Amino acid sequence: MTVNLNKNTSNDLGVTIVDLSGRVVLSSRVKGTGLFTVATAGLRHGMYILTIADAASGKKIAESKFIKK
C-alpha cells in the first residue's frame, strides 16, 4: 500500500497497523518523506486501522481505516 501524506517532515515516522480487535499487526519506522510504501501482503483479509505518528514525539499525524481484500 502506498501512503501519501502530502507533506514532508525531517523526522522519522512511526507506522502502526491495528486490526479491529486492537492487536498490532505491523509496526515500523520510515523516513519522514511524504510518500512511502507499507507492506500489507502478509495481512489477512479484513479491516484495519493505519496510524502514522512522529517517531520522536509520538504525536499522531494521520489515521485511516482500510480494507485488505
N, C-alpha and C positions, 0 to 999 in steps of 0.2 A: 504494500500500500504506500502510495506517495503522499506526503503531507506537505502542504504549502501554507506557511504562517503569514505570508505577505509582509514580513518584516525580518530584518536581520538583527542579531544580538551578538555581542562579543563573548557572552557567557555560554558555557555548555548547557544543554537542556536535558532534563530527565524525562524519559518517555515511559509511561506505565499503561499497560492494558489489563483491565479487570473484567472478569466475567460477571454475569448478573447475580451470582451467589456471593460476590465480594472477594473471590480468590484472585490474587495477582497471577496472571498467566505469562506476562512478559514485563521485564523492567530493564531498561537500557539507558545509555547516555550517548548523546550525539553532539556534534559540534554545533554551535549556535548560528547555523545558516537558516535561512527562511524556507529552504526546500530540502527534504530528506526522505529516505525510504525506511519503512518499518516492515520487518519480515513477519508476515502473518500466515505463511504457508503451513506452519505446524499447528495452527489453531483449528479446533473442531468447529463445525457449523454452529452458528448461534449468534447472539447479540453480545456486544462488548462495549466497554467504555474506555476511550483513549484519553489520557490526561497528559498534558505537556506542562512542565514546570521549569523554572530557572533552577539549575542544579545547585548553585551556590546558596541561594536564599530559600529555596523551596516554594517560592511564590508561583501560584498557578497562572499559566499564560493562556491556556486553551483547554477545552474539554469537549469531546464529541462522542456520540454513540454511533456504532456501525454494526452492520450485519455481515458476518462471514458466511458465504454460501458455498 
